[in-house]
C-alpha cells in the first residue's frame, strides 16, 4: 500500500540537515508519495519560502497535513514550524514519528513528554533508514 507522507524538517529554523532530508525523502519516494518533497530541496532557503506568502504556505501545508496518512519528522535541527506541524497532525489523529540524533540535540519536553508521538533516536543514518522502513510497513 502506497502512503501519502507529510515529511517535516526545518526550513526557516536552519538548513543544516537538508541533505539528510533529501536522502530520506528519496528513500520514501521509492514506494510512497511524499507530499512535501520540497523540504529536501538543497537550494530551498528561508527567503525563497517567504516569497510565496506566509498565508499561502500555511494553507498549503495544512491541506497536505489533512491529506496525509502519516507524518515523518526529522527534528535534529529545532524548528518552530515543525513543532506546529506535529501538534496540528496530532489534533488530526495522524500517526507522528519523530527522528532525531541525540548526540546533536535534545528534543523539547513538549515532544518527549507527549505519549502520542513515536520518538526514534538514531546515531547513524543507516539506523534511521532501517527504522523508517519498519514504520512505513506499518505506520
C-alpha positions as CSV (number, residue, x, y, z in Angstrom):
1,X,0.0,0.0,0.0
2,X,1.4,3.4,-1.0
3,X,1.2,6.0,1.7
4,X,0.9,9.8,1.5
5,X,3.7,11.1,3.7
6,X,4.0,14.5,5.2
7,X,7.7,15.0,5.8
8,X,8.6,17.7,8.3
9,X,12.0,19.2,8.5
10,X,13.5,22.6,9.3
11,X,13.4,25.3,6.7
12,X,13.4,28.7,8.5
13,X,15.0,27.2,11.6
14,X,18.1,26.2,9.6
15,X,19.0,24.1,6.6
16,X,22.0,22.2,8.1
17,X,20.2,18.8,7.7
18,X,18.8,19.5,4.2
19,X,21.0,16.8,2.6
20,X,19.7,14.2,5.1
21,X,16.1,15.3,4.4
22,X,16.7,14.9,0.7
23,X,18.0,11.3,1.2
24,X,15.1,10.4,3.5
25,X,12.6,11.8,1.0
26,X,14.2,10.0,-1.9
27,X,14.1,6.7,0.0
28,X,10.5,7.1,1.0
29,X,9.6,8.0,-2.6
30,X,10.7,4.6,-3.8
31,X,7.4,3.2,-2.5
32,X,5.3,6.1,-1.3
33,X,4.2,9.6,-2.2
34,X,5.9,12.4,-0.2
35,X,3.7,15.5,-0.3
36,X,6.4,17.8,1.0
37,X,9.3,16.8,-1.2
38,X,10.4,20.5,-1.4
39,X,11.7,20.2,2.2
40,X,14.6,18.2,0.8
41,X,15.5,20.7,-1.9
42,X,19.1,21.7,-1.3
43,X,18.5,25.1,-2.9
44,X,15.5,26.0,-0.8
45,X,16.1,28.9,1.6
46,X,14.0,30.8,4.1
47,X,14.0,33.8,1.7
48,X,12.6,31.8,-1.2
49,X,9.9,30.3,1.0
50,X,8.9,33.7,2.2
51,X,8.2,34.9,-1.4
52,X,5.1,32.7,-1.7
53,X,3.5,34.5,1.2
54,X,3.1,33.1,4.7
55,X,-0.7,32.6,4.4
56,X,-0.3,30.6,1.2
57,X,2.4,28.4,2.8
58,X,0.1,27.8,5.9
59,X,-2.9,27.0,3.6
60,X,-0.9,24.5,1.5
61,X,0.9,22.8,4.4
62,X,-2.3,22.3,6.5
63,X,-4.0,20.9,3.4
64,X,-1.2,18.5,2.9
65,X,-1.4,17.5,6.6
66,X,-5.1,16.8,6.3
67,X,-4.4,14.7,3.1
68,X,-1.5,12.7,4.6
69,X,-1.6,9.2,6.1
70,X,1.4,9.7,8.3
71,X,3.8,12.5,9.4
72,X,7.6,11.7,9.4
73,X,9.6,14.5,11.1
74,X,13.4,14.9,11.4
75,X,13.9,17.1,14.4
76,X,17.6,17.3,15.0
77,X,17.6,20.9,13.9
78,X,15.0,22.7,16.0
79,X,12.1,24.4,14.2
80,X,9.0,26.2,15.4
81,X,7.2,25.3,12.2
82,X,7.9,21.6,12.6
83,X,6.6,21.8,16.2
84,X,3.4,23.4,14.9
85,X,3.0,20.7,12.2
86,X,3.4,18.0,14.8
87,X,0.7,19.5,17.0
88,X,-1.6,20.0,14.0
89,X,-1.1,16.4,12.9
90,X,-1.8,15.2,16.5
91,X,-5.1,17.1,16.5
92,X,-6.0,15.4,13.2
93,X,-5.1,11.9,14.7
94,X,-2.3,11.3,12.1
95,X,0.5,9.0,13.2
96,X,3.6,11.0,14.0
97,X,7.1,9.6,14.0
98,X,9.9,11.9,15.2
99,X,13.6,11.1,14.3
100,X,16.5,12.9,15.9
101,X,20.2,12.4,16.6
102,X,20.7,12.8,20.4
103,X,24.4,13.5,20.0
104,X,23.5,16.7,18.2
105,X,20.3,17.9,20.1
106,X,18.0,17.4,22.9
107,X,14.3,17.3,22.0
108,X,11.8,19.5,23.7
109,X,9.9,18.0,26.6
110,X,6.7,19.0,24.7
111,X,7.6,16.3,22.3
112,X,9.2,13.7,24.5
113,X,6.6,14.1,27.2
114,X,3.7,13.6,24.8
115,X,2.9,9.9,24.6
116,X,1.2,10.4,21.3
117,X,4.5,10.9,19.4
118,X,6.7,8.0,18.4
119,X,10.2,9.2,19.2
120,X,13.1,7.5,17.3
121,X,16.6,8.4,18.3
122,X,19.4,7.4,16.0
123,X,23.2,7.8,15.8
124,X,23.8,6.6,12.2
125,X,21.8,7.4,9.1
126,X,21.6,3.6,8.4
127,X,19.7,3.2,11.7
128,X,17.3,6.0,10.7
129,X,16.6,4.3,7.3
130,X,16.1,0.9,8.9
131,X,13.6,2.4,11.4
132,X,11.9,4.3,8.7
133,X,11.4,1.2,6.6
134,X,9.8,-0.6,9.6
135,X,7.4,2.3,10.3
136,X,6.3,2.6,6.6
137,X,5.5,-1.1,6.6
138,X,3.0,-0.5,9.4
139,X,2.5,3.3,10.1
